Structure formats: structure tokens, C-alpha cells
């Protein structure tokens, strides 16, 4: 059975500066599919509605994937044959849907004098409407016989496989033009996604997070090991939710002190049957970390 979780917490730096949480997160579970999404609204001043843009990005991703998968049997067969083409189409449709949402919001909510006062008239004229709402997006999808994910901008997607191996399986920077921040608001956004697809190898869980979580760790290894640890706690969702929310809230005081969003989807049957594997992998990781002198954030 597929299950999920999501939570966004405001960063310590945002609390100090009295800035709203610019992250958004969500998940959806259907009979055949699980979807997890996070989005991180951009912090610079021209993206002054990014907290709204990130909400729209999460909604667009969930609704678009769900729409593509409405005929699951057909979708599953087509993914096996031509997954790259289908995932690219999903990405394009998400961008289109997001643009429809922001244009509708903008038409109903013109820019206020408070929003405009930080710009000169010339500065403001140069900002495209879509930039007001700029955001990143990371999405993970699990079906009964496949898993895939895609992202634009920073953030992370981590998969935990049935053998206990845990991996960050996308490097989004490779698809981005030099010196350009990938964003849903970019004019060529649909060409700036990275994605992956896997079948034939069972996935226990997939986690998507905004970059506030990644920057709270001292190394990639620590970050990846963290996901093995929390995957091992998914057998009891109440314990998982309580401990993870406390932990990510604490972690907003490390690294960039940014907002943190974490969403996960998982196979609850595999979580139970492979829990011993996950705990053994966690113990092995701890031993290796100790031998290599890695110091984890307290």
C-alpha cells in the first residue's frame, strides 16, 4: 500500500527578518499512485509573490501527474515504452498550468503599492509578471511497477531502494544553462528540468526536499545517511511524523537557515518487510562515518 507525508517549516532566518515561509509542499495518494512535491519560492525582491508561486507549483504538479495517470493501466504501459517523452510532456503541462494559475491570480490581485514601493519605476517595468511568483519544483512519483521524478531548480530527490541503498539520483545542474538559475518562471522552463525513471528495481521510499534541508548537513554522505535513518522509521508513521518535524525544525538553524520542506511517498508493505535491512544499513553507515571522522551537525 502506498502512503505519504509532507511538511513545510519556516526558516530561522525568515523568522528573524519577519519573512513569510516561501516553501510549499504536498502529496497525494491514489489507488495506484503516490505523488510527493516540494517547491521553494525564490528569495530575491523581484520574486515578491514567490510564496504564492510555490503553492501553485505544488498544486500544478500534483494535478498534472494525477491527470496523466487517470487511466493507470494505459499510462503504465506507455511509460514502459516511452517514459522520457511522457515525463517531458508532464513537465510542459505543469509549466502551462502554473502560468494559468499565476495569470488568474494576478488579474484578481493587481500589484499593491506596498509591493511596488521597494522598486524604482524603471526597475519595476523590467520585471515580468511571472517573475513575481518564481519558484523551484521537485516531484517524486511511485506506481506499482515503476518510479520517476523530476525537478527544476535546487532541492533534492532521494530514493531508498529495497536493498537499503540510498541515492540522490538526479543532478539538475547539468541541464541548466551556465549562470542561469533554473526556475518555473523562466521563459524556457520546460527545457530546464531533469528527470529519472526506474523500473525493475523496487523502491521503498522517495523523499523530496527544498535546499534548506541539504544545506543543514556537512556532507553529501551525511545527507544521504539521514534519509536511510528516517526511512527506517516509516514503519510507525506517528513516530516518524513527530520526530521528523522536530528534526527539520531544528535544522532550520543550520546551514543557510532557510525554510525546509520535506515530502515523502513510500510502500508501507516494503517498509515493514525491509525494516531490518534499513536498520542494518543505518548501523553500517554509522560505523563508516565514525571511521572516516565525519562530524554530523548536532
Residue, then its C-alpha position, 0 to 999 in steps of 0.5 A: x500500500x502506498x502512503x505519504x507525508x509532507x511538511x513545510x517549516x519556516x526558516x530561522x532566518x525568515x523568522x528573524x527578518x519577519x519573512x513569510x515561509x516561501x516553501x510549499x509542499x504536498x502529496x497525494x495518494x491514489x489507488x495506484x499512485x503516490x505523488x510527493x512535491x516540494x517547491x521553494x519560492x525564490x528569495x530575491x525582491x523581484x520574486x515578491x509573490x514567490x510564496x504564492x508561486x510555490x503553492x501553485x507549483x505544488x498544486x500544478x504538479x500534483x494535478x498534472x501527474x494525477x491527470x496523466x495517470x487517470x487511466x493507470x493501466x494505459x499510462x503504465x504501459x506507455x511509460x514502459x515504452x516511452x517514459x522520457x517523452x511522457x515525463x517531458x510532456x508532464x513537465x510542459x503541462x505543469x509549466x502551462x498550468x502554473x502560468x494559468x494559475x499565476x495569470x488568474x491570480x494576478x488579474x484578481x490581485x493587481x500589484x499593491x503599492x506596498x509591493x511596488x514601493x521597494x522598486x524604482x519605476x524603471x526597475x519595476x517595468x523590467x520585471x515580468x509578471x511571472x517573475x513575481x511568483x518564481x519558484x523551484x519544483x521537485x516531484x517524486x512519483x511511485x506506481x506499482x511497477x515503476x518510479x520517476x521524478x523530476x525537478x527544476x531548480x535546487x532541492x533534492x530527490x532521494x530514493x531508498x531502494x529495497x536493498x537499503x541503498x540510498x541515492x540522490x539520483x538526479x543532478x539538475x545542474x547539468x541541464x541548466x544553462x551556465x549562470x542561469x538559475x533554473x526556475x518555473x518562471x523562466x521563459x524556457x522552463x520546460x527545457x530546464x528540468x531533469x528527470x529519472x525513471x526506474x523500473x525493475x528495481x523496487x523502491x521503498x521510499x522517495x523523499x523530496x526536499x527544498x535546499x534548506x534541508x541539504x544545506x543543514x548537513x556537512x556532507x553529501x554522505x551525511x545527507x544521504x545517511x539521514x534519509x536511510x535513518x528516517x526511512x527506517x522509521x516509516x514503519x510507525x508513521x506517528x513516530x516518524x511524523x513527530x520526530x521528523x518535524x522536530x528534526x527539520x525544525x531544528x535544522x532550520x538553524x543550520x546551514x543557510x537557515x532557510x525554510x525546509x520542506x520535506x515530502x515523502x511517498x513510500x510502500x508501507x508493505x516494503x517498509x515493514x518487510x525491509x525494516x531490518x535491512x534499513x536498520x542494518x544499513x543505518x548501523x553500517x553507515x554509522x560505523x563508516x562515518x565514525x571511521x572516516x571522522x565525519x562530524x554530523x551537525x548536532 
